[in-house]
Structure formats: C-alpha cells, structure tokens
C-alpha cells in the first residue's frame, strides 16, 4: 500500500525510461518472485485527506486494516489525528499479508486501498476520500453516468520504484468503463496514462475484480481487488 497507490487525481512525478537491454530501467522487478516471508509485525502509516481540488488533512477518520480473506475482523484500527496521520500495526504471522485499508467518515464515500502485492514490509498508504458530489463531478468530466450498485476503481500505474508511468493502459475482468487523466485532470478522450499514471474504471460489477496493466511493451503484474457498490477502491499496478 504505497503512497502512489492511493492518490486519485494528480501525482506529478517523472516516469522512468527504458534501456536497450533487459526489461529496462524501472522494470527490474518484472516477473520476479514475491517475498514469502515477512517480519512478525509491520506498520502501515499514512495520511487521510479530503477535497479533491485542494487535498487537505482529514482528521477523525476511521482507518482499519483487513485481510482479503476476512472482511469482518480488523487486523488493527485507529482514528486519524488532527493532521490526518494514522498508523496501523499488523501482526503477520511471518508471512506477507494480502489485505487492504478501509477509511470511513460520515459525509464521504467509504474508501478501500489495496496494494499491488501482499505486504511484506512497512508501507505508506495516503488516502484521499471523496464526497458523493465530487465523485459525480469526476464521472461527469469523463462522460460517465455511474450505475447504481456497480463499483469504481482508481489506479496508479507505476514502475518498480513507485514512479508513475506514462503511456500505460489498464483493463479488468469483469470489464468496466476505463478512463485516464490528461494534464493532471480526468479526461473523456485519453487512451493511456499521462505523467501521473492515473487510470479509472467506472461501472465495474461489484465483487472481486482482476486488474491488468501494460506499459512500455511489458505486461505488468495482475492482482485482484474487491470493488464495492457506492464506494471507492484504490490500487496500484506495478511490474
């Protein structure tokens, strides 16, 4: 659950280029096996924010971590402080944790942050929450009409170091309506990611969704998230 995974609109970082041999700079982790062990305890820290146009610290938000296999028993829970900061302490049992962070507060859509890979070390997860009105504006900007009961997924496509990738494309199974940012704003016509690496999937069936991505001629690591009705799901795609 890295910081790049969870900003909806406007991470402005430079994407890495490719080299002439091997997978290319930024793609060194492509196809490599994931860790099979983890420290007994890991920490997920971050900041909750609101106001999509001018992200501002959100205090007193409920922040909870869950395993994907158990959506009712929290691994840890806390409340964001006056600066929006939070820390979760998660017991791993020595193996990477396949899970997510949930942020809720009255007046905002519930937001679920899924990492690109199971957590095997401390991580940062900064989460921007939206109001229903802000989500409606986002949908309008890309020319979509949200279908009641469907899910919504916001994605940042990054290289192995977490730098957003330009020119990447995403897909999902089941499919949804895909859009991208252009020049830092949601676009109805963009066909691949801009410098912020941001993509959106609207009107995807609620439930488990497999996320795919391609960038610089490479097929990126796929993973499964859970899209929920009337909520926001955030995730990252990486090699």
C-alpha positions as semicolon CSV with decimal commas, in nm:
position;residue;x (nm);y (nm);z (nm)
1;X;0,000;0,000;0,000
2;X;0,240;0,259;-0,121
3;X;0,170;0,630;-0,139
4;X;0,146;0,618;-0,519
5;X;-0,141;0,377;-0,495
6;X;-0,391;0,599;-0,350
7;X;-0,395;0,948;-0,493
8;X;-0,692;0,987;-0,723
9;X;-0,607;1,281;-0,942
10;X;-0,265;1,434;-0,983
11;X;0,052;1,267;-0,881
12;X;0,305;1,460;-1,085
13;X;0,624;1,254;-1,086
14;X;0,857;1,162;-1,371
15;X;0,825;0,814;-1,517
16;X;1,147;0,623;-1,577
17;X;1,262;0,542;-1,928
18;X;1,370;0,211;-2,077
19;X;1,720;0,082;-2,150
20;X;1,814;-0,107;-2,464
21;X;1,874;-0,441;-2,292
22;X;1,683;-0,640;-2,032
23;X;1,345;-0,525;-1,905
24;X;1,457;-0,161;-1,886
25;X;1,507;0,091;-1,608
26;X;1,214;0,086;-1,370
27;X;1,113;-0,266;-1,472
28;X;1,384;-0,462;-1,291
29;X;1,126;-0,638;-1,073
30;X;0,928;-0,762;-1,375
31;X;0,844;-1,129;-1,333
32;X;1,041;-1,170;-1,012
33;X;0,903;-1,391;-0,737
34;X;0,734;-1,211;-0,449
35;X;0,861;-1,244;-0,090
36;X;0,733;-1,546;0,101
37;X;0,824;-1,423;0,449
38;X;0,760;-1,105;0,646
39;X;0,858;-0,955;0,982
40;X;0,628;-1,062;1,264
41;X;0,487;-0,709;1,275
42;X;0,457;-0,448;1,002
43;X;0,332;-0,091;1,016
44;X;0,112;0,088;0,765
45;X;0,133;0,464;0,805
46;X;-0,019;0,743;0,605
47;X;-0,243;1,046;0,590
48;X;-0,614;1,073;0,520
49;X;-0,719;1,372;0,310
50;X;-1,033;1,528;0,166
51;X;-1,109;1,791;-0,103
52;X;-1,003;1,656;-0,442
53;X;-0,919;2,003;-0,577
54;X;-0,706;2,102;-0,278
55;X;-0,624;1,791;-0,070
56;X;-0,644;1,877;0,298
57;X;-0,579;1,669;0,609
58;X;-0,888;1,480;0,725
59;X;-0,899;1,426;1,099
60;X;-1,108;1,177;1,297
61;X;-1,148;0,935;1,007
62;X;-1,184;0,568;1,095
63;X;-0,894;0,367;0,948
64;X;-0,898;-0,013;0,963
65;X;-0,693;-0,291;0,804
66;X;-0,836;-0,627;0,698
67;X;-0,722;-0,944;0,529
68;X;-0,898;-1,004;0,199
69;X;-1,000;-1,345;0,334
70;X;-1,169;-1,196;0,643
71;X;-1,360;-0,874;0,585
72;X;-1,518;-0,861;0,932
73;X;-1,224;-0,897;1,173
74;X;-0,991;-0,598;1,161
75;X;-0,617;-0,661;1,184
76;X;-0,590;-0,320;1,351
77;X;-0,791;0,000;1,369
78;X;-0,726;0,361;1,457
79;X;-0,851;0,716;1,401
80;X;-0,661;0,978;1,203
81;X;-0,519;1,258;1,416
82;X;-0,553;1,634;1,374
83;X;-0,308;1,626;1,083
84;X;-0,482;1,332;0,920
85;X;-0,198;1,096;1,011
86;X;-0,251;0,738;1,117
87;X;-0,052;0,425;1,199
88;X;-0,172;0,066;1,185
89;X;0,024;-0,218;1,346
90;X;-0,035;-0,552;1,178
91;X;0,069;-0,896;1,303
92;X;0,174;-1,105;1,002
93;X;0,244;-1,448;1,146
94;X;0,565;-1,437;0,943
95;X;0,401;-1,432;0,600
96;X;0,307;-1,143;0,369
97;X;-0,040;-1,001;0,431
98;X;-0,291;-0,997;0,146
99;X;-0,522;-0,725;0,266
100;X;-0,645;-0,369;0,240
101;X;-0,706;-0,049;0,435
102;X;-1,057;0,094;0,475
103;X;-1,120;0,462;0,550
104;X;-1,464;0,586;0,652
105;X;-1,610;0,911;0,781
106;X;-1,962;1,047;0,774
107;X;-2,017;1,259;0,465
108;X;-1,762;1,076;0,250
109;X;-1,767;0,763;0,037
110;X;-1,608;0,460;0,203
111;X;-1,263;0,414;0,050
112;X;-1,067;0,088;0,023
113;X;-0,694;0,087;-0,053
114;X;-0,545;-0,231;-0,199
115;X;-0,169;-0,273;-0,253
116;X;-0,027;-0,408;-0,578
117;X;0,124;-0,705;-0,392
118;X;0,082;-0,859;-0,045
119;X;0,256;-0,657;0,226
120;X;0,589;-0,800;0,341
121;X;0,735;-0,480;0,494
122;X;0,630;-0,146;0,639
123;X;0,427;0,061;0,394
124;X;0,280;0,406;0,337
125;X;-0,082;0,448;0,229
126;X;-0,207;0,806;0,183
127;X;-0,578;0,806;0,108
128;X;-0,790;1,081;-0,045
129;X;-1,163;1,040;0,021
130;X;-1,440;1,183;-0,195
131;X;-1,789;1,310;-0,131
132;X;-2,072;1,183;-0,347
133;X;-2,076;1,523;-0,517
134;X;-1,705;1,505;-0,600
135;X;-1,747;1,157;-0,740
136;X;-2,034;1,281;-0,954
137;X;-1,813;1,559;-1,088
138;X;-1,537;1,310;-1,167
139;X;-1,781;1,090;-1,357
140;X;-1,916;1,391;-1,547
141;X;-1,566;1,500;-1,651
142;X;-1,503;1,166;-1,822
143;X;-1,856;1,141;-1,964
144;X;-1,980;0,857;-1,747
145;X;-2,308;0,801;-1,564
146;X;-2,240;0,579;-1,260
147;X;-2,463;0,272;-1,247
148;X;-2,618;0,219;-0,901
149;X;-2,479;-0,097;-0,744
150;X;-2,162;-0,101;-0,954
151;X;-1,811;-0,036;-0,827
152;X;-1,544;0,220;-0,908
153;X;-1,166;0,167;-0,909
154;X;-0,894;0,433;-0,926
155;X;-0,548;0,312;-1,022
156;X;-0,194;0,446;-1,036
157;X;0,037;0,254;-1,272
158;X;0,398;0,268;-1,153
159;X;0,741;0,122;-1,215
160;X;0,924;-0,095;-0,963
161;X;1,032;0,212;-0,763
162;X;0,679;0,351;-0,739
163;X;0,724;0,621;-1,005
164;X;0,409;0,677;-1,217
165;X;0,430;0,551;-1,575
166;X;0,325;0,746;-1,883
167;X;0,156;0,567;-2,173
168;X;0,033;0,270;-1,971
169;X;-0,304;0,105;-2,025
170;X;-0,525;-0,090;-1,785
171;X;-0,800;-0,349;-1,813
172;X;-1,017;-0,550;-1,577
173;X;-1,212;-0,873;-1,551
174;X;-1,504;-0,828;-1,526
175;X;-1,470;-0,527;-1,755
176;X;-1,567;-0,171;-1,677
177;X;-1,554;0,168;-1,841
178;X;-1,189;0,284;-1,849
179;X;-1,061;0,641;-1,849
180;X;-0,735;0,822;-1,779
181;X;-0,607;1,158;-1,667
182;X;-0,461;1,405;-1,915
183;X;-0,257;1,703;-1,799
184;X;-0,347;1,623;-1,438
185;X;-0,725;1,611;-1,486
186;X;-0,978;1,338;-1,572
187;X;-1,021;1,305;-1,949
188;X;-1,301;1,164;-2,162
189;X;-1,068;1,103;-2,458
190;X;-0,728;0,993;-2,323
191;X;-0,636;0,636;-2,420
192;X;-0,341;0,582;-2,185
193;X;-0,192;0,725;-1,868
194;X;-0,037;1,070;-1,850
195;X;0,264;1,158;-1,635
196;X;0,069;1,087;-1,315
197;X;-0,002;0,724;-1,411
198;X;-0,369;0,758;-1,315
199;X;-0,649;0,544;-1,460
200;X;-1,014;0,493;-1,362
201;X;-1,254;0,203;-1,404
202;X;-1,620;0,304;-1,381
203;X;-1,927;0,082;-1,370
204;X;-1,747;-0,242;-1,292
205;X;-1,954;-0,518;-1,134
206;X;-1,924;-0,520;-0,756
207;X;-1,714;-0,807;-0,622
208;X;-1,369;-0,944;-0,697
209;X;-1,206;-0,773;-0,995
210;X;-0,876;-0,873;-1,157
211;X;-0,670;-0,570;-1,259
212;X;-0,430;-0,584;-1,556
213;X;-0,184;-0,334;-1,699
214;X;0,068;-0,287;-1,979
215;X;0,345;-0,029;-2,010
216;X;0,643;0,018;-2,242
217;X;0,564;-0,313;-2,410
218;X;0,559;-0,502;-2,081
219;X;0,272;-0,693;-1,924
220;X;0,253;-0,583;-1,561
221;X;0,172;-0,792;-1,257
222;X;-0,201;-0,858;-1,228
223;X;-0,383;-0,875;-0,897
224;X;-0,732;-0,892;-0,751
225;X;-0,916;-0,616;-0,566
226;X;-1,271;-0,602;-0,439
227;X;-1,498;-0,336;-0,586
228;X;-1,789;-0,233;-0,368
229;X;-2,111;-0,059;-0,457
230;X;-2,126;0,311;-0,374
231;X;-1,763;0,315;-0,260
232;X;-1,417;0,394;-0,395
233;X;-1,150;0,129;-0,445
234;X;-0,789;0,247;-0,483
235;X;-0,498;0,037;-0,604
236;X;-0,165;0,035;-0,782
237;X;-0,033;-0,169;-1,075
238;X;0,340;-0,238;-1,099
239;X;0,573;-0,478;-1,286
